Amino acid sequence: MFQSNQRANGKKALSAGLSMVACVTAAALSIGHAADPVYTVGARTTVLGNGAGGLTQFPETPIVILQTTPDYRVLISNGLKTSFCTGPSMDKLTASPRVALAPSGQKGYDEVSAHITSIWKDPGSTDIYGVFNANDSDQVPRIPGPGIGFRGRLFSAGLAKSTDGGVTFTKIGPILSVPKNATADPLQGDAYATVVMDPTSTYLYLYYGDMYNAQLRHGVQTCVARATVASKGLPGSWKKYYNGDFVTPGNSILDTLTYTGAETDPVVTFPGLDSGYNGDAMYPHVVYSAKAKCYIMVYAVNFFDEIPPADSLGKFPPADRSGIWVSYSVDAVHWFGQHQLIKAISIDYPGREVAMHPTIVVDEAASTATSIKAKVYYGYNPNMWLGTPVTQYLVSQTVDVSGLGDLFSAGIVAPDTRHATPGYSILPGASGQWLMRFANGDVDGIRIVGIDGAAAGKALRVGEGRYQLQVSRSAGPVFLQGKQAGRTFSSVLRLP
């Protein structure tokens, strides 16, 4: 749990890890011209004010809607615990006296807090598995502040199981973690992980904020881990994504490119690699839309230049790039189409308008293959810590997106986290064939693969920087991989 007074020391503490998860720097290349999607964001509505239904300082993670009929059943982080809430509608929820999940209060990974961020239902039973954000302060360096400062945090992702429909959960153990004090920073570990199941019920994807790499890259970026559904996501079944594959153990030695054996690559980063990771996009929440046939992520971007203290006149810099963003993926790894939905500071900084911990709920019945109707819930306060109420409370805004077909057909290029994809153009050729031309000469080792990594086509060099492609349209989402000047790249391949 992040508390605003823990942020009061400003940019230095924030860059150490108060910020979390960023947005993808995927470049969009148009094959021909394609219009950008059109976004319509509704007015902000208060869903539950601070103190309503027995809820205070919430949400600290995404909310989990278990059901909507005949009544609403929702899991909401409430202070240091997770509450099971019921009611006839979202704005009339009441926290049950029975706590869904609570911190242990004892030395260990879950000493301080236990917030359920997301769940999945076991296809083979009625069991519900939940991922929760846990943190431990024992012997972790304190966050600088008045007096002795504030408790530091070692974050981990834990697994819990419910056999009573989500009313209560029993902890199983940590599934994403790093050793305590691998750095001397007061904010450490794998933080605020949320899970989504793929549409074939084969894999679980777990997105989390890499706090350790924040020390090296000046910002927390979003990484991903994967486990099979058959494994039930138990400890030891997760592998973190690195260098194009899921290879690093979930409970790792060290999460950094500096050390071998436990390495990760972010898949969603602060918008604009030219900025030098001068921020993060925090608190991811991911869903899969069957209508749009893509994954959708909302997250909170934190731009360091927008969070210094007020000037001599008491004015803060405006929030321009900070806020809640959205992005898309067809394979759960490569993300594109990033777009800012809501402008606000995304950490609980005193005196600032804040928006954090978003949850997206897609209305599948009203959505189509090219449009999405959704509602985004998030924690909000217009004057954090200094106003009334004091801390964040639950609000929502509707989001309507049209023109997604143009986005998906625009030749979206999602580079890996280190190297951009070379620019190219594609022209139709003979039946089932296309002519690709790279703007900057030859590319080595071109592969055309499907989501499962199997070959989905062939590429034949026919001239300087020119290749004849043969691609199977039935392969589903197809990816172009290769190397140029020693740099690897990977992109979603969309054919005209």
Secondary structure, DSSP 8 states (H G I E B T S, - for coil): ---GGGGTT-HHHIIIIIS-------EE--SS-----EEEE---EEEE-TTGGG--S--SS--EEEE-SSSEEEEEEETTEEEEEEESSGGG-EEEEEEEE----SSSTTSSEEEEEEEEE-TTSS-EEEEEEEEE-TT---B--STT-B--EEEEEEEEEESSTTS--EEEEEEEB--TTSSS-SEEEEEEEEEEE-TTSSEEEEEEEEHHHHHHHTS-EEEEEEEEGGGTT-TT--EEEETTEEEEESB-S--STTSSSS----SB-SS-GGG-S-EEEEEEEEEEETTTTEEEEEEEEEEGGG-S---TTS-----SS-EEEEEEESSSS--EEEEEEEESB-S--TTS-EEEEEEEEE-TTT--SS-EEEEEEEEEETTTTTSSS-S-EEEEEEEEEE-HHHHHTS-EE---SS-----EEEEE-STTEEEEEETTS--EEEEEEETTSSB-EEEEEEETTEEEEEE-GGG-SEEEEEEETTEEEEEEE---
